Amino acid sequence: KVALITGGASGIGAATAQLFVEEGAAVMVADVQDDRGRRLAGELGPKAAYVHADVSREHDVARAVEATTSRFGRLDCLFNNAGYPGVTGPIETIPVEGFDETIGVLVRGVFLGIKHATPVMKRQGGGSIISTASVAGLRTSFGPHVYSAAKAAVIHLTHSVAMELGESGIRVNCICPGGIATPIFGKAFGLPPEQA
């Protein structure tokens, strides 16, 4: 099996990449943290590689899918995991630019991953698409306003796309973790960067 993991250089993504390789899969780590991503891919060995990808940019996502299929010959699993807390603060203080940037990473990034993985998986006769949502998308008070709305959108997009792609043998699911002390939230938990 071959997996592409966005946000794969740290946190949930890095732990998933390590587990997938241990289970025998080949993994393409995609991230904007180039040093961290290259280091992880090197540590994981010949069944792993790294590609720079800002998931809010369609060209980067398309290139990550193409790099995966070029390197490993196929794409069995896409893990849309890239994320960050995004813009925060009381609703009346949130700048439109911060809103757009947050939605760009957390919602557009998931949409673009699904869009570009789908043709590959249809040609192969199936696959699995997994996206990281959050408990903040299910209930209020678990995250900032825009983050929470974005994760709710990921959950609904997952349900909607699953109905379409199931007929092509492509499973579409999302996970809704609670608070985890990963690098994007570790600071809030009081952890220094090297421990998150």
ABEGO torsion letter per residue (X at the ends): XBBBBBGAABEAAAAAAAAAAAAGBBBBBBBABAAAAAAAAAAAEAABBBBBBBAABAAAAAAAAAAAAAAAGBBABBBBABBBAEBBEBAAABBAAAAAAAAAAAAAAAAAAAAAAAAAAAAAGEEBBBBBBBAAAABBGABBAAAAAAAAAAAAAAAAAAAAAAAAGBBBBBBBBBBBBBAAAAAAAGBBAAAX
